[in-house]
């Protein structure tokens, strides 16, 4: 059994075993690998009601549930991370998580977002996944050190440990796979992925289930972080234990608080002029001002009243300009200035929320739901979700729906991720397919239906065929968790098979359009290549067939797809027996 097969088997067993109430204690360690901050929570199956966050970090004098997701390499394999670094220092790697899914569209106002980090990575000569592994390994090693100071080390060492890693709802399958490999390379295994807003929903609803929530209620979770804003909506199926059903595909985009910082930097440049700005950026005064904006001015802005702020650049030698509010190396930030900095980002977030809410209402109306199209509440979580201005903005645009900022919103994801692996606490029973999944097949050519399509000669049967799509999962399908979805296949072989014939590839295709295409088009993308090893399949499953042109062997088998958290797991079945020998290749 190869290493990747062992890892998949181990993760599948982890998904099953932790739910078994056999009396033995197990440990769950959850990692929220965020764009700006990351956190770790842990819990024990013997005390599932207690979820603890790591709150002590190297370089920090404060107890907080997260550490900055930043790295600065002192050599290729040595680095400082988190609070060990001054977050305002320019020469560091930030937003590394966003580079794990480079296909994500960025808003127009993110003019320089990834450019600086990409430049730092290019100088270092390490791929983003390796840098992510370095950070994950460092935060995990630190977490174990902290936990070992609270739990007897001998007990900690003997415990079975299971890991959960959160990913954005909008992450592509390729990005999920890259993130998973980064975690494994960091020594974290077995590991399961969970969507960030799903984890946030689990935490939020778990602790609010006795506070007015009812069966059939629909709720929307808006997870606003540093880099991404993710949304997901659920219907409450059961309260004890809490069981949820996803209502529509997760949505989101890159519109987090980092964009606010970038817009503030552009405002400073407009105020002092580009030449002065370039010199100013190299000073400690500039870094202190950026830190003050990020940690004090930005989170406290409520968007109401006279909230003028003053940004000081000590010893910067900025020329006074009373007409612009510049005096004594201090820039005046009026309420209107702050609104202009915040507004485009909030408009992007509101657009994402409105899209999700409308999809939920349309679905509930189409099903004639007893509770109608009403949404009980929009829950704001994540670090950026604590913004009062963001809350007021959503309230103004979603009248009639309560907007709630639950306590502990910043740590909701990491705590919810831990809860997801604890027995009898909270469970999402089904999710909604975000795209179509299928394969290209060769169907019998129909002169009328397929007119104008390319004919392909089948030398075994002596007939013409045409390439068509077979979709096994359709967009908007309800996918039950841990239920196997079979894809039926057959393969033909020459009577004399070589060893290479037993190694075959199947291309799993995907398409995000609402209506699935009948034929291959540019809208269809190769999601991954599945390497299938047939060498262990009993030879009597290869059936001899007398074709119209020549005799051949035919093998019928089923590709099995299982939804495990935020990712797909693959195996195949032949002759009633299941085989784990499939390797999914999402490309580099």
N, C-alpha and C positions, 0 to 999 in steps of 0.2 A: 504494500500500500504506500503510495507516494505521500510526500509531506503535505501537499495541499489537500489531498483526500482525508488525511488524518485530522487536519485542522477543521475541515467541514464537518466531519463526523463528530469531533469533540464539541463543536458549537451546537450541533443538533442535539446531542445528549445533554448539553448544558441547558438548552431551552426546555427540555423535558424534565430533567432531574430536579431542578430547583423547585418545581411545583409539587414534587412528591413530599408528602408529610410523613417521613420515615423516622422523625425524631432527631436526626443528626443536624448539627448546625452548619450553615453555609454562609459565605460572605459575598455580598454584591458590592462591586466598586463601579461607580458611574463617573464618566468623564464628559463634561461639556466643553468641547474644544471650540472655543468661540473666536470670533474675528478680533476683538479687542481685549476680551478677558476670558479666562478659562477657569473652570472649577472642578473639584472632585467631591463626591459624596459617597458615603458607605453605609451599609446596614447589614444586619444579621437576620437570617431567616427565623431564628428563635425569638427575635424581638422586632417583627416587621413594622410595628408602629413607630419605631425610632430610626429616623434617617439623619445622619450627622454630616455636616459639611466641614471640609478642611478649612480652617480660618487663620492658620499661622503660616506665613510665607517668608522665605529668605529675603532679607533686605527691607522688610516692612515692620514698622512698629505698631501697626494697627491690626486688629482682628477683623478680617473681611472674608466673605465666602469665595472670592475669586482673585486670581493673579493676572497681571497683564500678559497677553499673548505676544510677547516680543522676545527677540533673540539678538545677541550681538556676539559674533564669533571673534575670539582672540587668535584662533588658528583654525585650520579646517575642521578639527574634531573637538575643539574646546570653545566653550561659550558661556556667557552669562545670560540669565533669563529673568523674566518677570520683574519683580520689585528690585532686583539687584541692579537694574538699569534705571537711569533717569529717563522716563518715557518721552521727555522732550529732546533727547539727544537725537541728532539726525541720522547718524550712521548705525542703523539697526534695521532688522527685518520686521515689518509689521504686516498685518493682513495676509499672512501666509496661507491661511485657510482658503481665502478667495481664489488663490492660484491653483487650488486642487480641482476647480471646475472653471477653466478658462472660457468655456462656451457661454457662461452666463452673461446676459446683456447688462451693461452698466448704464445708469441714467446719464443724460447729457451733462448734468451739472458736476459729474465726477470727472473733471478735466484731466487730472493727473494721477488719480487714485493708485493704480497698480504700477505706474511707470517707475517710481522711485524704488519700490521694493524689488521689482524685476531687475533694476540696475544693480542693486546690492547682491542679488542672487547670482547675476551674471559674473560679478567680480569674484564671488566665492567659488563658483564652479560646481555647485551642488544642486540636484534637482529638487523641486519643491517638496516632493513626498519624503525625501531624506531629511529635509529640514523639519518637516512636520513630525517625523519620527523622533528626531532629537528632542524637540520640545515635549512631546508626549512622554518620552522616557524620563525626562527630567522631572516633570510634574508628578508622574506616577511614583518615581523613586522617593521624592520628597513626601508624598502622601503616605507611603508605607512607613516612612520614618516617624511621621507624626502619629499614625495609628498605633505603631508599636510602643509608643510612650503612653498609650491609654489602655492597651490590651496586652496581657502577658504574651511575650514574643513566641514562646513555645506553642501557645494556643493559636496565635496568628499564623505561624508557619504550617500547622497541620490542617488548617481549614481549607476546604475546596473554595476556590475563588472564581467568580463569574463577573465578566466585564460588560458594561453597556456604554456605547459611545454615541453621542448625539450628532446628527447631521441636519443641514437645512432641508426643509420640505421640498425645495426646488432643485436639489442636487440631482444631477443626472446619474444614471446607473454606473457610468464610467467613473464619475467623481466619488460615488459611494465605494466602489471597488478600490480606488486609489487610497481613500481614507482608511479603509479596512486594512489594506496592506501596510500603510504607515503605522497603524496601531500594532499589527502583528510584529513588524520589524522593531518596534519599541519594546517587545517582550510581553505584550498584552494579548493573552489568548487563554481560553476561548472568549471571543468577543461578539456581541450582537449589536447591530445598529438600530437606532430609534430616531424618528423624525423629531426635530427640536420642538415644534409646536405641539406634537402629540405628547411628548414628555411633559411639557408645560401644562397641557390640559389634564393629564393624569394627576399632577400635584395639586393644581388649582381646584379641580372638582372633588378630589379625594378629601380635601380639608374643608370644602364648602357643602358637602353632600347633606349635612343636617341644617343648612341655612337657606331654605326656600326652594331648593331644586326639586323638580318633580319628574316622574316618568314621562317620557315623550318630549321633554324640553329640548330645544335646539340652542346650542351656544357656539359662539365663534371665538377662537383664541387668536390674538394678534401678538406674535412674538417679535418684538422690535429690539434688535441687538445693535452691535457696533457696525457690522457690515451688511447683514441681511435682515429683511423683514419677512417672516413666514406666517401664513395663515392656514388654519384648519378648522373645520366645523364638525360637531358631533351631536348625535341624539342620545339621550340617556335611556338605556334599555333596562337597567336595574340599578338600585341604590345600595343593596346589601347582598353581596359585594358590588362595588361600583363597576358597571359594565357599559361600554360605549360603542357606538356605531358611527363610523365616518360617513358624512353625508354627501360630500362632493370632493373632487380632487384637491389636494393641497395646492396652494398658490403662494406666490411671493416674488421678491425681487431684491436687488441690491440697493437699498435705500435706508441704511442705518445711520447711526450717529456720526460715523467717520465722515460722512458727506457734509454734515454741519461744520465739522472742524475745517474741512477743505474750503467751504464757502467763507468761513471766517478768515482764513488765510488770504483768500482773494480780496476780501474787504480791506484787510490791512494794506495789501499791495495797492489797492485803488486810493487809499487815504494818503499814503506817504510817497507814492510814485514808484515805478518799477526799479529805477537805479538805486534809490535808498533802500528799497525792500530787499534787493539782492545782498546788500551789505548787512542789513539788519538780520537776515536769516542766519548769518554766521555767528551771531553773538549769543551769549548766555541770556541776555535780556529778552531776546525773542523767545527762547525756549521757556523761560519763566512765564512770559505772557501767554504762550500757548497752553501751558499747564494750568494757569489760572482760569482761562476760558473753559478748558475741558472739564476741570474738576469743580469749579464754583459757579461761573456765570451761566454756562449752558444748562446744567441741571436745575438751577434755581429759577430760570426764566418761566414766567407764567403767562405772558402775553397780555397782561392787563395793567392799567394804571401807568404811573411814571416810574419805570424800572430802569432808569439810566444807569449804565455801568461804566466803569473807568478801567482802561487797560493800560498798565504802566510798563514801560520799557526802561528800567533804570540805567543811567549812564550810556544811553544809546545815541545821543546827539541828534535827535530828530528836530528839524526846524519847526518852531512854533507857527501855527496857522489858525488864528482865531476863527476864521470863517468855516473851517472844517472841524473845529473843536479839538485842536491839537495844542497842548501847552505843557511845558515841563516834561517832555518825553511821555506824555499820557494822552491816549486817544479816548474820545468820548463815544460810547456806544449807546445811542438812544433806543427807546422802545421800537421806533420805526426801523432803525438799522437792524435790530435783532429779528424783527418780524421778517424783513427781507432776506435775512440769512436763513431763517428757519423755514419760511413758507414753501419754497419749491420742494423741499424734502418732505414736508408734511402733506403737500398735495399729492406727491407720489404715493405716500403711505395710504392716504385716504382713498386714492384710486384703487389700490390693491384690496383694501378692506371692502369697498363698495362692490367690487367684482365678486369677492367671496360671498358676501351677504346676499347679493342678487341671485347667485347660483343656488344657494340654500333655499331661498324663497321659491324659486322656480320649481325646484325638485319637490318641495313640500306641497306646493299647489298641485303639481302633476299627480301626486299620490293621494290627493284629497285627505291630507293628514288631519286627524281629529283636532289638533291644535293649530291648524291652518298654517299660514306662512310666517307666523311670528317667530322672532328670535329672542330668546329670554335675555341674553346679555352678550356683550362683547367684552372679553377679558384681555386686558393689556398686561403683558409680562415681558421679561427681559430687561436689561439695563436701561435701554432707551425707552422702554415701556413705562418707566417710572416718571417720565416727563409730564408735568402738569399741563404744559402748553399742548402737548400731543393729545392728552385726555380731553381737554376743552375743545380742541379742533374736531375730534371725532364726535363728541357730544353735539356740537353745532351741526354736523353734517349727517347725523343718524338719530334724528329726533324720534322718540318713541321706543328706543332701545337703550337699556341701561349700559353704561360703560363703566367697568369696574377695574380698579388697580388692586389686586389682592396683596395682602401682606407677604413679604418675602418674594416679590416679583422677580428680583434679580437672580435668585437661586432656584427659581421654579423649575427650570429645565433639568438641572443636575439632580435635584431631589426627585422629580418625576421619573427620570431615567432609572434611578435606583428602585423606586416603587414598582416599576414595570416588571421587575424580576423577582419581586417578593410574593409569596403565596397568599392568595385570598385578599389582596388589597385593591387592585384596580386593573382592569383589562380592557383593551380595545379588541372587540370580537371580529370586526371586519373593516377593511379600508376600501377606498374607491380607486380603480385603475386610472392613472393619470395619462395614459397613452395606450395605443393598440400595440400588441405584441403578436408576432407570427413569423411565418417563413414563406419564402418563395418556393412554389412547387410547379411541376410540369403537368398541367391538366390536358385532357383530350381536346384537341383543336376542334372548335365548332365553326363551320364555314360562315354561318350567319352571325353568331354572337361575337366571334373573335376576328371578324373581317378587318384586314389591315394590320393585324398583329403579326410579329415574326413567327414563322413556323419552325419547329425543332423536330428533327427526325429521330424517332425511337427505334434503334436498331434491334432491340430485343423483340418488340411487338410488331415492328413493321408498320408503324402509324406515325402521324404527325401530332405533336403536342405544342402547347403554348405556355409561357410563364404567367402564372397568376399568383395572387397572394392568398394564403390561408391564415386567417386571424384566429388565434386560440384564446386571446384575451382582448376584449374590446374596451375602448375608453369608456369610462363611467360604470364599468362592471363592478358590482359588489364582490370583493374578494375576501372570503373567510380566512382568518389567520390560521396558519399551520395546516390548511387543507391542501391536498395535492391536486394540481390541475394537470391533466394528461394531454400531451400533444401526440397524436398518432402519426407514425411514420412508417414507410417501408423503403428498403434499399435493395437494389439488384446488383448481382455480382456474376462474374464469369465462373464457370464450373470449377476451374482451377484457381483457387484463391492463394495469394501470397500473404506473407505476414503484414505487409503494408496495408492490405485491404481491410484489416481489422481496426485500423486507425482512421476514423472518419471525422469530418467537420460538418457541423450544422450552423448556418448563420441565423441567429435570432434577430429579426428585424423589428423596428418600432416606428410608429408614426403618431404625431401629436394632433393631427387634424381631427375635427369632430366626427367626420364621416370617413371610414376606412376606404382607401383606394382598392379597386378590384385588381388592377395590374401594377407592377412595379413603376414607381414614379420618383421624381426628385424629392418628394415630401417624405419618402421612406428612407430611414437611416439604419445602417448596420449597428445594432445595439451591442452585440458581442458575438464572438466566434466560440462555439461550444465544441471542444475536442472530446470525442466519444471513443472510449476504448472497448471494443467488442471482443477482445481476445479471451475473456473469461465466459463468454456466452456459450452455452452448450451447442455443439456442432449440429445436433438434430433440429435446432431452431432455424437453420438455413435450409429452406425447402426448395427442392428441385422443381422447376416449372418448365413445361414445354411451350415455348413461345412460338409465335407464327413465323418468326425468322430463324430463331435458334433457341436452344435450351439454356437455362441460366438458373442461378440461385436467388431466392428472395427471402429477405428477413423482415418480419414485422416487429416493431418495437414502439414503445411509448417514451417520449421525453417527459419527465415529471418536474413540474415547477411548483415550488412551495414558497409562500410569502412568509418570511421570517423577519418580523420587525419592519425595518425600512428597506430590506433588500430581498432579492430572489435567490433561492437555493435550488440547485439542479441535481437530478439523478435520472436514471432511465430504467425501464422495466422491460423484460423480455421473457416470454414463457411463464409469466406469473411471478418472476423473481426480480427483485430490485437491486440495482448496481449503483455504487457511489462513484464509479470511475468516469466522471465528467469534470473537465476543467474549463471554466469560463474565462475567456480572454477578451477583456474590454479594450485592448490596445494600450499604447503608451501615451 
